[in-house]
């Protein structure tokens, strides 16, 4: 079971979403940015580190949302989402193919990684 954090980063009425690169697992699927929790690291520490490494930005963490457990054919994931706000920098993806700001109402127009879909649906409500 992989334990992974993700950030729902808001700026005005938009949310930052990232497209996985062609070489990653789940190639070219869209997801919220984040990453695997390392041993001895809190969920919050993990998220701050991953966002800085993958996008070069700083975020302020808000509330934690409901955890999502999802079983892909080859692995399982526990995804811990946090609401965040951008506090410094502009996103420049180092691992993802793209990072874009989208209107909340347009989230379902993207081809999401299955584990992220329950979060998208919750945000749309």
N, CA, C and O atoms as a MOPAC input file, in Angstrom:
PM7 MOZYME 1SCF
protein

 N      0.85000 1    -1.18700 1     0.00000 1
 C      0.00000 1     0.00000 1     0.00000 1
 C      0.89200 1     1.24600 1     0.00000 1
 O      1.72300 1     1.42400 1     0.89000 1
 N      0.71100 1     2.09400 1    -0.99800 1
 C      1.45200 1     3.35700 1    -1.04900 1
 C      0.67800 1     4.42500 1    -0.28700 1
 O     -0.53900 1     4.53800 1    -0.43200 1
 N      1.37800 1     5.20000 1     0.51500 1
 C      0.76600 1     6.31800 1     1.24400 1
 C      1.26200 1     7.60400 1     0.59500 1
 O      2.45700 1     7.90100 1     0.59100 1
 N      0.31500 1     8.35600 1     0.05000 1
 C      0.63000 1     9.48800 1    -0.80400 1
 C     -0.20200 1    10.70200 1    -0.39000 1
 O     -1.38200 1    10.57400 1    -0.06300 1
 N      0.42400 1    11.88000 1    -0.40900 1
 C     -0.31200 1    13.11200 1    -0.14300 1
 C     -0.57900 1    13.82100 1    -1.46600 1
 O      0.11800 1    13.59700 1    -2.45500 1
 N     -1.59000 1    14.67200 1    -1.47000 1
 C     -1.81100 1    15.51900 1    -2.63900 1
 C     -2.39600 1    16.85500 1    -2.20100 1
 O     -3.05600 1    16.96400 1    -1.16800 1
 N     -2.13000 1    17.86900 1    -3.02300 1
 C     -2.53000 1    19.23200 1    -2.70500 1
 C     -3.59500 1    19.72700 1    -3.66900 1
 O     -3.45000 1    19.61700 1    -4.88700 1
 N     -4.66300 1    20.27000 1    -3.11100 1
 C     -5.65300 1    20.98400 1    -3.89700 1
 C     -5.28900 1    22.45400 1    -3.70500 1
 O     -5.71600 1    23.10300 1    -2.75000 1
 N     -4.48300 1    22.95900 1    -4.64800 1
 C     -3.93400 1    24.31500 1    -4.52700 1
 C     -4.86100 1    25.27700 1    -5.26500 1
 O     -5.09200 1    25.15000 1    -6.46800 1
 N     -5.38100 1    26.23600 1    -4.51500 1
 C     -6.32100 1    27.19900 1    -5.09700 1
 C     -5.64600 1    28.54300 1    -5.31800 1
 O     -4.81500 1    28.99200 1    -4.52900 1
 N     -6.03400 1    29.16200 1    -6.41700 1
 C     -5.63800 1    30.54300 1    -6.70400 1
 C     -6.84000 1    31.18900 1    -7.38500 1
 O     -7.24700 1    30.77600 1    -8.47100 1
 N     -7.39600 1    32.19700 1    -6.74400 1
 C     -8.63900 1    32.81600 1    -7.20400 1
 C     -9.70400 1    31.71800 1    -7.34400 1
 O     -9.97200 1    31.01100 1    -6.37200 1
 N    -10.31000 1    31.55800 1    -8.51100 1
 C    -11.32900 1    30.50600 1    -8.67900 1
 C    -10.78500 1    29.30300 1    -9.44000 1
 O    -11.54500 1    28.56300 1   -10.06500 1
 N     -9.45600 1    29.10800 1    -9.38600 1
 C     -8.85600 1    27.99300 1   -10.12300 1
 C     -8.12800 1    27.03900 1    -9.17900 1
 O     -7.82500 1    27.37100 1    -8.03200 1
 N     -7.85500 1    25.83400 1    -9.70500 1
 C     -7.13900 1    24.78500 1    -8.96400 1
 C     -6.00900 1    24.28400 1    -9.85400 1
 O     -6.18800 1    24.12100 1   -11.06100 1
 N     -4.83800 1    24.04100 1    -9.25400 1
 C     -3.68100 1    23.55100 1   -10.00300 1
 C     -3.78200 1    22.04200 1   -10.18700 1
 O     -3.92500 1    21.29900 1    -9.21600 1
 N     -3.70500 1    21.59400 1   -11.44000 1
 C     -3.69200 1    20.15500 1   -11.72100 1
 C     -2.46400 1    19.83500 1   -12.56900 1
 O     -1.95700 1    20.68800 1   -13.29700 1
 N     -1.99400 1    18.59100 1   -12.46300 1
 C     -0.77300 1    18.17700 1   -13.15300 1
 C     -1.03600 1    16.94900 1   -14.01000 1
 O     -1.78000 1    16.04700 1   -13.62400 1
 N     -0.40600 1    16.93400 1   -15.18700 1
 C     -0.50000 1    15.77000 1   -16.06100 1
 C      0.76300 1    14.93900 1   -15.90500 1
 O      1.87600 1    15.44500 1   -16.04400 1
 N      0.57500 1    13.65500 1   -15.61500 1
 C      1.70400 1    12.74300 1   -15.45400 1
 C      2.46200 1    12.62800 1   -16.77800 1
 O      1.86200 1    12.69500 1   -17.85100 1
 N      3.77400 1    12.45500 1   -16.69700 1
 C      4.56800 1    12.31900 1   -17.92000 1
 C      4.31200 1    10.95100 1   -18.55800 1
 O      3.76500 1    10.04900 1   -17.92400 1
 N      4.71400 1    10.81700 1   -19.80900 1
 C      4.50200 1     9.56800 1   -20.55000 1
 C      5.29000 1     8.40700 1   -19.94700 1
 O      4.93800 1     7.24700 1   -20.16400 1
 N      6.35700 1     8.70300 1   -19.18900 1
 C      7.19900 1     7.63800 1   -18.61900 1
 C      6.77300 1     7.20500 1   -17.21600 1
 O      7.31500 1     6.23600 1   -16.68600 1
 N      5.81600 1     7.90100 1   -16.60600 1
 C      5.36100 1     7.56500 1   -15.25300 1
 C      4.31800 1     6.44300 1   -15.30700 1
 O      3.75100 1     6.15800 1   -16.36200 1
 N      4.07400 1     5.81000 1   -14.14400 1
 C      2.90400 1     4.94000 1   -14.02500 1
 C      1.68400 1     5.80200 1   -14.33100 1
 O      1.70400 1     7.00400 1   -14.06600 1
 N      0.63300 1     5.22000 1   -14.87900 1
 C     -0.57500 1     5.97200 1   -15.26200 1
 C     -0.20400 1     7.14100 1   -16.17700 1
 O     -0.51800 1     8.29100 1   -15.86800 1
 N      0.46900 1     6.85500 1   -17.31000 1
 C      0.97600 1     7.91800 1   -18.17400 1
 C     -0.11900 1     8.84600 1   -18.70100 1
 O     -1.19000 1     8.40900 1   -19.12200 1
 N      0.19100 1    10.14100 1   -18.66000 1
 C     -0.63800 1    11.22800 1   -19.19100 1
 C     -1.98000 1    11.42100 1   -18.49300 1
 O     -2.81300 1    12.20300 1   -18.95200 1
 N     -2.19100 1    10.71400 1   -17.38700 1
 C     -3.38900 1    10.96200 1   -16.57300 1
 C     -3.17100 1    12.24100 1   -15.77300 1
 O     -2.03700 1    12.62500 1   -15.48900 1
 N     -4.26600 1    12.88700 1   -15.41800 1
 C     -4.19800 1    14.10900 1   -14.60700 1
 C     -4.33500 1    13.75500 1   -13.14100 1
 O     -5.00000 1    12.78100 1   -12.78700 1
 N     -3.70400 1    14.54800 1   -12.28900 1
 C     -3.74000 1    14.31300 1   -10.84900 1
 C     -3.49700 1    15.62700 1   -10.12200 1
 O     -3.09700 1    16.62700 1   -10.71800 1
 N     -3.74800 1    15.59700 1    -8.82500 1
 C     -3.36300 1    16.71300 1    -7.97400 1
 C     -1.91100 1    16.48000 1    -7.57400 1
 O     -1.53000 1    15.33800 1    -7.31700 1
 N     -1.08600 1    17.53000 1    -7.51400 1
 C      0.32700 1    17.34200 1    -7.20800 1
 C      0.55100 1    16.84600 1    -5.78500 1
 O     -0.22400 1    17.15100 1    -4.87800 1
 N      1.61400 1    16.08300 1    -5.60500 1
 C      1.96100 1    15.53900 1    -4.29500 1
 C      2.95500 1    14.40700 1    -4.45600 1
 O      3.69000 1    14.35700 1    -5.44300 1
 N      2.98300 1    13.49500 1    -3.49000 1
 C      3.91100 1    12.37500 1    -3.60400 1
 C      3.90700 1    11.47500 1    -2.38900 1
 O      3.15300 1    11.66500 1    -1.43400 1
 N      4.78600 1    10.48000 1    -2.46600 1
 C      4.85800 1     9.43100 1    -1.43800 1
 C      5.43100 1     9.95700 1    -0.12300 1
 O      6.37200 1    10.75000 1    -0.10000 1
 N      4.83200 1     9.48800 1     0.96300 1
 C      5.31500 1     9.83000 1     2.30700 1
 C      6.53100 1     8.95400 1     2.60900 1
 O      6.47400 1     7.72900 1     2.50500 1
 N      7.62300 1     9.60300 1     2.98100 1
 C      8.84000 1     8.86600 1     3.33700 1
 C      8.80600 1     8.48800 1     4.81100 1
 O      8.10500 1     9.10900 1     5.61000 1
 N      9.57900 1     7.45400 1     5.15900 1
 C      9.62200 1     6.97800 1     6.54500 1
 C     10.03000 1     8.10900 1     7.48100 1
 O     11.00000 1     8.82100 1     7.21900 1
 N      9.28400 1     8.27200 1     8.57600 1
 C      9.57500 1     9.28500 1     9.57600 1
 C      9.06200 1    10.67300 1     9.22300 1
 O      9.32100 1    11.63600 1     9.94500 1
 N      8.34300 1    10.77600 1     8.12600 1
 C      7.85900 1    12.07300 1     7.65100 1
 C      6.35500 1    12.17600 1     7.90700 1
 O      5.62700 1    11.20300 1     7.70900 1
 N      5.89100 1    13.33500 1     8.34000 1
 C      4.45100 1    13.53800 1     8.50800 1
 C      3.82600 1    13.79500 1     7.13400 1
 O      4.52800 1    14.10500 1     6.17100 1
 N      2.50300 1    13.66400 1     7.05900 1
 C      1.79800 1    13.94700 1     5.80600 1
 C      2.06100 1    15.39200 1     5.38400 1
 O      2.28900 1    15.67400 1     4.20700 1
 N      2.02700 1    16.29500 1     6.34800 1
 C      2.22700 1    17.71000 1     6.05900 1
 C      3.63900 1    17.99000 1     5.54600 1
 O      3.81600 1    18.72800 1     4.57700 1
 N      4.64600 1    17.39700 1     6.19800 1
 C      6.03600 1    17.57100 1     5.76200 1
 C      6.22300 1    17.02300 1     4.35100 1
 O      6.87400 1    17.64500 1     3.51200 1
 N      5.65200 1    15.86700 1     4.10600 1
 C      5.73400 1    15.24500 1     2.78800 1
 C      5.17300 1    16.17600 1     1.71800 1
 O      5.81000 1    16.40200 1     0.68900 1
 N      4.00200 1    16.70300 1     1.95800 1
 C      3.34500 1    17.52700 1     0.94500 1
 C      4.14300 1    18.79500 1     0.64800 1
 O      4.31300 1    19.16600 1    -0.51400 1
 N      4.62600 1    19.45300 1     1.68300 1
 C      5.42500 1    20.66400 1     1.48600 1
 C      6.69600 1    20.33900 1     0.67900 1
 O      7.05800 1    21.08700 1    -0.23000 1
 N      7.36500 1    19.23600 1     1.00600 1
 C      8.59100 1    18.82600 1     0.31500 1
 C      8.29900 1    18.49400 1    -1.14600 1
 O      8.98800 1    18.97700 1    -2.04500 1
 N      7.27100 1    17.66500 1    -1.38400 1
 C      6.95300 1    17.22900 1    -2.74400 1
 C      6.56400 1    18.40100 1    -3.64300 1
 O      6.98600 1    18.45900 1    -4.79800 1
 N      5.77100 1    19.32600 1    -3.12900 1
 C      5.33000 1    20.47000 1    -3.92400 1
 C      6.53000 1    21.34300 1    -4.29500 1
 O      6.61800 1    21.84200 1    -5.41700 1
 N      7.44900 1    21.52300 1    -3.35100 1
 C      8.66400 1    22.30400 1    -3.62700 1
 C      9.52900 1    21.58700 1    -4.67000 1
 O     10.01300 1    22.21900 1    -5.61000 1
 N      9.72800 1    20.25700 1    -4.51000 1
 C     10.56400 1    19.48700 1    -5.43700 1
 C      9.95300 1    19.42300 1    -6.83800 1
 O     10.65200 1    19.62600 1    -7.83100 1
 N      8.66000 1    19.14300 1    -6.91700 1
 C      8.02900 1    18.87500 1    -8.21000 1
 C      7.59500 1    20.13700 1    -8.95200 1
 O      7.52500 1    20.13300 1   -10.18100 1
 N      7.30200 1    21.22000 1    -8.22200 1
 C      6.75900 1    22.41800 1    -8.87400 1
 C      7.52500 1    23.69900 1    -8.56300 1
 O      7.31800 1    24.71800 1    -9.22100 1
 N      8.41400 1    23.65700 1    -7.56000 1
 C      9.19600 1    24.83600 1    -7.21300 1
 C      8.39300 1    25.94800 1    -6.56700 1
 O      8.76600 1    27.11800 1    -6.65100 1
 N      7.27800 1    25.58500 1    -5.91500 1
 C      6.44200 1    26.59800 1    -5.26700 1
 C      6.29400 1    26.28900 1    -3.78300 1
 O      6.58500 1    25.18700 1    -3.32000 1
 N      5.83300 1    27.29500 1    -3.06000 1
 C      5.51800 1    27.12800 1    -1.64600 1
 C      4.00400 1    27.21900 1    -1.49100 1
 O      3.33900 1    28.01100 1    -2.15900 1
 N      3.47900 1    26.39300 1    -0.59400 1
 C      2.04700 1    26.42000 1    -0.31500 1
 C      1.81100 1    26.55000 1     1.17900 1
 O      2.65200 1    26.17400 1     1.99600 1
 N      0.65200 1    27.08700 1     1.51600 1
 C      0.18300 1    27.10700 1     2.89500 1
 C     -0.87400 1    26.02200 1     3.00500 1
 O     -1.86100 1    26.01800 1     2.26900 1
 N     -0.64900 1    25.09000 1     3.94600 1
 C     -1.58400 1    23.98300 1     4.10500 1
 C     -2.83800 1    24.43000 1     4.83700 1
 O     -2.78000 1    25.15700 1     5.83000 1
 N     -3.96300 1    23.97800 1     4.32400 1
 C     -5.24700 1    24.19600 1     4.97000 1
 C     -5.72700 1    22.88700 1     5.56700 1
 O     -4.93400 1    22.10000 1     6.08300 1
 N     -7.03100 1    22.65800 1     5.49400 1
 C     -7.57200 1    21.46300 1     6.14800 1
 C     -7.34200 1    20.20800 1     5.32500 1
 O     -7.26400 1    20.24200 1     4.09700 1
 N     -7.23400 1    19.10000 1     6.04500 1
 C     -7.10400 1    17.79500 1     5.40800 1
 C     -8.49800 1    17.31800 1     5.02000 1
 O     -9.44300 1    17.42100 1     5.80300 1
 N     -8.61400 1    16.79300 1     3.79900 1
 C     -9.88700 1    16.25900 1     3.31200 1
 C     -9.92700 1    14.75000 1     3.54500 1
 O     -8.97600 1    14.17900 1     4.08000 1
 N    -11.00900 1    14.10900 1     3.14900 1
 C    -11.16700 1    12.66800 1     3.38200 1
 C    -10.16500 1    11.85800 1     2.57100 1
 O     -9.96200 1    12.10900 1     1.38300 1
 N     -9.54400 1    10.88900 1     3.22400 1
 C     -8.58700 1     9.98900 1     2.59000 1
 C     -9.30600 1     9.12900 1     1.56200 1
 O    -10.45900 1     8.74300 1     1.75500 1
 N     -8.60700 1     8.83100 1     0.46100 1
 C     -9.13400 1     7.96100 1    -0.58500 1
 C     -8.25400 1     6.72000 1    -0.65100 1
 O     -7.03200 1     6.82300 1    -0.75100 1
 N     -8.87800 1     5.55200 1    -0.59500 1
 C     -8.14600 1     4.30600 1    -0.81100 1
 C     -8.57400 1     3.76000 1    -2.15600 1
 O     -9.76700 1     3.63500 1    -2.43500 1
 N     -7.58500 1     3.43100 1    -2.99900 1
 C     -7.90800 1     2.93300 1    -4.33700 1
 C     -6.97000 1     1.79000 1    -4.68300 1
 O     -5.77000 1     1.84800 1    -4.41700 1
 N     -7.54200 1     0.74300 1    -5.28400 1
 C     -6.75500 1    -0.43200 1    -5.67700 1
 C     -6.67000 1    -0.49800 1    -7.20100 1
 O     -7.63100 1    -0.85800 1    -7.88100 1
 N     -5.49000 1    -0.13900 1    -7.71700 1
 C     -5.20400 1    -0.32100 1    -9.13900 1
 C     -4.84200 1    -1.79000 1    -9.34000 1
 O     -4.57200 1    -2.47900 1    -8.35600 1
 N     -4.82600 1    -2.29700 1   -10.57300 1
 C     -4.45700 1    -3.70700 1   -10.78700 1
 C     -3.07700 1    -4.06900 1   -10.24000 1
 O     -2.89100 1    -5.17100 1    -9.72400 1
 N     -2.09000 1    -3.14200 1   -10.34600 1
 C     -0.72400 1    -3.48100 1    -9.94700 1
 C     -0.26900 1    -2.89100 1    -8.61800 1
 O      0.80100 1    -3.24800 1    -8.12600 1
 N     -1.06600 1    -1.98300 1    -8.01800 1
 C     -0.69800 1    -1.41800 1    -6.70900 1
 C     -1.92400 1    -0.78300 1    -6.06900 1
 O     -2.93300 1    -0.53300 1    -6.72900 1
 N     -1.81200 1    -0.52700 1    -4.76300 1
 C     -2.90000 1     0.13400 1    -4.03000 1
 C     -2.35600 1     1.42100 1    -3.41600 1
 O     -1.16500 1     1.53900 1    -3.12600 1
 N     -3.25900 1     2.38000 1    -3.22800 1
 C     -2.84000 1     3.70100 1    -2.76500 1
 C     -3.79600 1     4.22200 1    -1.70000 1
 O     -5.01100 1     4.05700 1    -1.80300 1
 N     -3.22900 1     4.85400 1    -0.67700 1
 C     -3.99400 1     5.67400 1     0.27100 1
 C     -3.59700 1     7.10500 1    -0.02700 1
 O     -2.43800 1     7.48200 1     0.14800 1
 N     -4.55500 1     7.90600 1    -0.47700 1
 C     -4.29300 1     9.26400 1    -0.90800 1
 C     -4.85900 1    10.24100 1     0.11200 1
 O     -6.05100 1    10.21500 1     0.41700 1
 N     -3.98500 1    11.10800 1     0.64100 1
 C     -4.36200 1    12.07000 1     1.67800 1
 C     -4.37200 1    13.48100 1     1.08600 1
 O     -3.31200 1    14.09100 1     0.94700 1
 N     -5.54800 1    14.01300 1     0.73500 1
 C     -5.61400 1    15.34200 1     0.13800 1
 C     -5.68700 1    16.46300 1     1.17800 1
 O     -6.29800 1    16.31600 1     2.23700 1
 N     -5.05300 1    17.57200 1     0.84900 1
 C     -5.08500 1    18.77700 1     1.68500 1
 C     -5.46500 1    19.96400 1     0.81300 1
 O     -4.98500 1    20.10400 1    -0.31100 1
 N     -6.33700 1    20.82000 1     1.34700 1
 C     -6.58800 1    22.09300 1     0.69700 1
 C     -5.38200 1    22.98200 1     0.96200 1
 O     -4.86700 1    23.01300 1     2.08000 1
 N     -4.93100 1    23.70300 1    -0.05700 1
 C     -3.74900 1    24.55100 1     0.07200 1
 C     -3.96100 1    25.84800 1    -0.69700 1
 O     -4.81600 1    25.94700 1    -1.57700 1
 N     -3.15200 1    26.83700 1    -0.33100 1
 C     -3.11000 1    28.06100 1    -1.12300 1
 C     -1.66500 1    28.30800 1    -1.53000 1
 O     -0.73500 1    27.98800 1    -0.79000 1
 N     -1.49200 1    28.86900 1    -2.69100 1
 C     -0.17100 1    29.21500 1    -3.19300 1
 C      0.37000 1    30.36300 1    -2.35100 1
 O     -0.29600 1    31.38700 1    -2.19600 1
 N      1.57900 1    30.19900 1    -1.80200 1
 C      2.14200 1    31.27300 1    -0.98300 1
 C      3.43500 1    31.83500 1    -1.56000 1
 O      3.96100 1    32.82900 1    -1.05800 1
 N      3.95600 1    31.19600 1    -2.62500 1
 C      5.16500 1    31.73200 1    -3.23700 1
 C      5.56100 1    31.00500 1    -4.50100 1
 O      5.56200 1    29.77500 1    -4.55200 1
 N      5.90000 1    31.78300 1    -5.53100 1
 C      6.40200 1    31.21200 1    -6.77500 1
 C      5.32400 1    30.93000 1    -7.79700 1
 O      4.13000 1    31.06200 1    -7.53100 1
 N      5.78600 1    30.53200 1    -8.99200 1
 C      4.91000 1    30.08100 1   -10.07200 1
 C      5.29300 1    28.64400 1   -10.38400 1
 O      6.47900 1    28.31900 1   -10.43700 1
 N      4.29500 1    27.76800 1   -10.59400 1
 C      4.61300 1    26.35600 1   -10.82200 1
 C      5.40900 1    26.10200 1   -12.10400 1
 O      5.04400 1    26.56400 1   -13.18500 1
 N      6.50300 1    25.35800 1   -11.95300 1
 C      7.30900 1    24.88600 1   -13.07900 1
 C      7.53700 1    23.39300 1   -12.85600 1
 O      8.40100 1    23.01600 1   -12.06500 1
 N      6.77100 1    22.53100 1   -13.54400 1
 C      6.85700 1    21.09500 1   -13.28300 1
 C      8.21300 1    20.49900 1   -13.66600 1
 O      8.73600 1    20.76000 1   -14.75000 1
 N      8.77000 1    19.69500 1   -12.75800 1
 C     10.04000 1    19.01500 1   -13.02900 1
 C      9.81400 1    17.54600 1   -13.38900 1
 O     10.64900 1    16.94500 1   -14.06500 1
 N      8.69800 1    16.95900 1   -12.94800 1
 C      8.41000 1    15.54800 1   -13.22200 1
 C      7.19500 1    15.36500 1   -14.11800 1
 O      7.13200 1    14.40900 1   -14.89100 1
 N      6.24100 1    16.26200 1   -14.02300 1
 C      5.00300 1    16.14700 1   -14.79300 1
 C      5.17400 1    16.73300 1   -16.19900 1
 O      6.05500 1    17.55800 1   -16.44400 1
 N      4.30500 1    16.28400 1   -17.11500 1
 C      4.29400 1    16.83600 1   -18.47200 1
 C      3.78800 1    18.27600 1   -18.45100 1
 O      4.31400 1    19.13300 1   -19.16000 1
 N      2.76400 1    18.53900 1   -17.63400 1
 C      2.16100 1    19.87500 1   -17.55900 1
 C      1.64500 1    20.14100 1   -16.15600 1
 O      1.33800 1    19.21700 1   -15.40400 1
 N      1.55600 1    21.42700 1   -15.81600 1
 C      0.86800 1    21.88600 1   -14.60400 1
 C      0.06200 1    23.10500 1   -15.04000 1
 O      0.62700 1    24.08900 1   -15.51800 1
 N     -1.26600 1    23.03800 1   -14.87300 1
 C     -2.12700 1    24.12100 1   -15.34900 1
 C     -3.15500 1    24.49900 1   -14.28900 1
 O     -3.53400 1    23.68400 1   -13.44700 1
 N     -3.59500 1    25.74600 1   -14.34800 1
 C     -4.66800 1    26.22900 1   -13.47800 1
 C     -5.97900 1    26.05800 1   -14.23000 1
 O     -6.11100 1    26.53600 1   -15.35700 1
 N     -6.95400 1    25.38000 1   -13.61800 1
 C     -8.24600 1    25.19200 1   -14.28100 1
 C     -9.37500 1    25.64700 1   -13.36800 1
 O     -9.27100 1    25.58800 1   -12.14300 1
 N    -10.43900 1    26.09500 1   -13.98600 1
 C    -11.64300 1    26.46800 1   -13.25700 1
 C    -12.23100 1    25.20300 1   -12.62600 1
 O    -12.24900 1    24.14200 1   -13.24900 1
 N    -12.70400 1    25.32300 1   -11.40500 1
 C    -13.26900 1    24.17400 1   -10.68200 1
 C    -14.35800 1    23.47400 1   -11.49500 1
 O    -14.47700 1    22.25000 1   -11.44800 1
 N    -15.14500 1    24.23800 1   -12.23400 1
 C    -16.24500 1    23.66100 1   -13.01200 1
 C    -15.76700 1    22.84600 1   -14.20800 1
 O    -16.55400 1    22.11200 1   -14.80600 1
 N    -14.50000 1    22.96100 1   -14.56300 1
 C    -13.95900 1    22.24800 1   -15.72600 1
 C    -13.18100 1    20.99000 1   -15.35200 1
 O    -12.65900 1    20.30500 1   -16.23000 1
 N    -13.09900 1    20.68200 1   -14.06900 1
 C    -12.26400 1    19.55500 1   -13.61900 1
 C    -12.62900 1    18.22900 1   -14.29500 1
 O    -11.74300 1    17.44300 1   -14.63200 1
 N    -13.91100 1    17.97900 1   -14.49300 1
 C    -14.31400 1    16.68800 1   -15.05900 1
 C    -13.99300 1    16.56200 1   -16.55100 1
 O    -14.19400 1    15.49500 1   -17.13200 1
 N    -13.49900 1    17.63000 1   -17.17900 1
 C    -13.12500 1    17.57700 1   -18.60000 1
 C    -11.78600 1    16.86300 1   -18.80800 1
 O    -11.39100 1    16.61800 1   -19.94800 1
 N    -11.08800 1    16.52900 1   -17.72600 1
 C     -9.75200 1    15.95000 1   -17.82300 1
 C     -9.78700 1    14.44700 1   -17.52300 1
 O    -10.67900 1    13.95600 1   -16.83200 1
 N     -8.78700 1    13.73000 1   -18.06400 1
 C     -8.68000 1    12.27900 1   -17.89900 1
 C     -7.87600 1    11.99600 1   -16.61900 1
 O     -6.64700 1    11.92500 1   -16.64600 1
 N     -8.59200 1    11.83800 1   -15.51000 1
 C     -7.97900 1    11.73300 1   -14.18100 1
 C     -7.47000 1    10.33200 1   -13.86100 1
 O     -8.00600 1     9.33400 1   -14.34100 1
 N     -6.42100 1    10.28000 1   -13.04000 1
 C     -6.02400 1     9.02300 1   -12.39300 1
 C     -7.19600 1     8.62900 1   -11.49100 1
 O     -7.78100 1     9.47900 1   -10.82000 1
 N     -7.52800 1     7.35900 1   -11.47600 1
 C     -8.73900 1     6.89100 1   -10.78600 1
 C     -8.77500 1     7.26300 1    -9.30300 1
 O     -9.84300 1     7.57700 1    -8.77900 1
 N     -7.63700 1     7.23300 1    -8.62200 1
 C     -7.60700 1     7.55400 1    -7.18400 1
 C     -7.96200 1     9.01300 1    -6.92000 1
 O     -8.46100 1     9.34100 1    -5.84300 1
 N     -7.70900 1     9.90100 1    -7.89600 1
 C     -8.00000 1    11.32400 1    -7.73000 1
 C     -9.46500 1    11.66400 1    -8.00300 1
 O     -9.94700 1    12.70800 1    -7.56400 1
 N    -10.17500 1    10.79300 1    -8.72200 1
 C    -11.55400 1    11.09400 1    -9.11300 1
 C    -12.50700 1    11.37100 1    -7.95400 1
 O    -13.30700 1    12.30200 1    -8.04800 1
 N    -12.45500 1    10.59400 1    -6.85000 1
 C    -13.34900 1    10.92600 1    -5.72200 1
 C    -13.10300 1    12.33100 1    -5.15800 1
 O    -14.03100 1    12.98200 1    -4.67900 1
 N    -11.85700 1    12.79000 1    -5.21800 1
 C    -11.54100 1    14.14000 1    -4.73200 1
 C    -12.14500 1    15.17400 1    -5.69400 1
 O    -12.73700 1    16.16300 1    -5.26100 1
 N    -11.98900 1    14.93300 1    -6.99200 1
 C    -12.58100 1    15.82100 1    -8.00000 1
 C    -14.09100 1    15.91900 1    -7.77400 1
 O    -14.65200 1    17.01500 1    -7.76800 1
 N    -14.73900 1    14.77800 1    -7.59100 1
 C    -16.18800 1    14.75300 1    -7.40600 1
 C    -16.60200 1    15.50300 1    -6.13700 1
 O    -17.61900 1    16.19800 1    -6.12800 1
 N    -15.82000 1    15.36300 1    -5.07500 1
 C    -16.11900 1    16.08600 1    -3.83100 1
 C    -15.96900 1    17.59700 1    -4.02600 1
 O    -16.75500 1    18.37700 1    -3.48600 1
 N    -14.96400 1    18.00500 1    -4.79300 1
 C    -14.74000 1    19.42300 1    -5.04300 1
 C    -15.86000 1    20.03000 1    -5.89600 1
 O    -16.15900 1    21.21900 1    -5.78300 1
 N    -16.46900 1    19.21200 1    -6.73800 1
 C    -17.52100 1    19.70000 1    -7.63300 1
 C    -18.84400 1    19.93000 1    -6.89400 1
 O    -19.72300 1    20.62800 1    -7.39800 1
 N    -18.98100 1    19.35100 1    -5.71800 1
 C    -20.25500 1    19.45800 1    -4.98400 1
 C    -20.40600 1    20.81300 1    -4.32300 1
 O    -21.41600 1    21.07100 1    -3.66800 1

